[in-house]
């Protein structure tokens, strides 16, 4: 599903214009991004949570040359699906 399709679906379901739906979606994305930049967590009950995890530095390998290289430590944004989302995807009923 593309961003345009999400915007169209929001507009249809909420009975608002596509422009308003675009603003809403962009505001949501920007809000989550800003919170994750601060190292925070964004839980959405019934859906899941966005958070940042630290990844340790490690050694990697260039697949073309086989050369060993150092991969720096980093922060990685992750999404953990909630039970309701998992159940919906797996078609489990309450």
C-alpha positions as CSV (number, residue, x, y, z in Angstrom):
1,X,0.0,0.0,0.0
2,X,1.4,3.4,-1.0
3,X,1.2,6.7,0.9
4,X,-1.3,7.9,-1.7
5,X,-3.5,4.9,-1.1
6,X,-3.3,5.4,2.7
7,X,-4.3,9.1,2.2
8,X,-7.2,8.1,0.0
9,X,-8.4,5.6,2.6
10,X,-8.1,8.0,5.5
11,X,-10.0,10.7,3.5
12,X,-12.8,8.2,2.6
13,X,-13.1,6.7,6.1
14,X,-13.0,10.0,7.9
15,X,-15.1,11.9,5.3
16,X,-12.4,14.6,4.9
17,X,-10.5,15.9,1.9
18,X,-7.3,14.3,0.6
19,X,-5.5,17.4,1.5
20,X,-6.6,17.2,5.1
21,X,-5.8,13.5,5.2
22,X,-2.3,14.2,3.9
23,X,-1.7,16.8,6.6
24,X,-3.0,14.3,9.2
25,X,-0.7,11.5,8.0
26,X,2.3,13.8,7.7
27,X,1.7,15.1,11.2
28,X,1.5,11.6,12.6
29,X,4.7,10.5,10.8
30,X,6.5,13.7,11.9
31,X,5.4,13.3,15.5
32,X,6.6,9.7,15.7
33,X,9.9,10.6,14.1
34,X,10.4,13.5,16.5
35,X,9.7,11.3,19.5
36,X,12.1,8.5,18.3
37,X,14.8,11.1,17.6
38,X,14.6,12.0,21.3
39,X,14.9,8.3,22.2
40,X,11.3,8.0,23.2
41,X,8.7,5.3,22.6
42,X,5.3,5.7,20.9
43,X,2.8,3.1,22.0
44,X,-0.5,2.8,20.1
45,X,-2.9,0.6,22.1
46,X,-4.3,-2.2,20.0
47,X,-1.8,-1.6,17.1
48,X,1.8,-1.7,18.4
49,X,4.7,0.5,19.5
50,X,7.5,2.3,17.8
51,X,10.8,2.5,19.7
52,X,14.5,2.9,19.2
53,X,17.0,0.1,19.9
54,X,20.7,0.4,20.1
55,X,22.8,-1.9,17.9
56,X,26.4,-2.6,19.0
57,X,29.3,-2.1,16.7
58,X,30.3,-5.3,14.9
59,X,32.5,-6.7,12.2
60,X,31.0,-7.2,8.7
61,X,32.2,-8.5,5.4
62,X,32.1,-6.9,2.0
63,X,30.3,-9.5,-0.1
64,X,32.1,-8.5,-3.3
65,X,35.6,-8.5,-2.0
66,X,35.3,-10.6,1.1
67,X,37.1,-7.8,3.0
68,X,36.3,-7.5,6.7
69,X,35.1,-4.1,7.8
70,X,33.9,-2.4,11.0
71,X,30.2,-1.5,11.2
72,X,29.7,1.3,13.7
73,X,27.2,1.2,16.6
74,X,23.9,2.8,15.7
75,X,20.3,3.4,16.8
76,X,17.6,1.6,14.9
77,X,13.9,2.4,14.8
78,X,11.7,-0.6,15.3
79,X,8.0,-1.4,15.3
80,X,6.6,-4.1,17.6
81,X,3.2,-5.3,16.7
82,X,0.6,-5.4,19.4
83,X,-1.6,-8.5,20.2
84,X,-4.7,-7.1,18.4
85,X,-2.7,-6.5,15.2
86,X,-1.1,-9.9,15.3
87,X,-4.5,-11.5,15.9
88,X,-6.0,-9.6,13.0
89,X,-3.2,-10.6,10.6
90,X,-3.5,-14.3,11.7
91,X,-7.3,-14.1,11.6
92,X,-7.7,-15.1,15.2
93,X,-11.0,-14.2,16.8
94,X,-11.4,-13.0,20.4
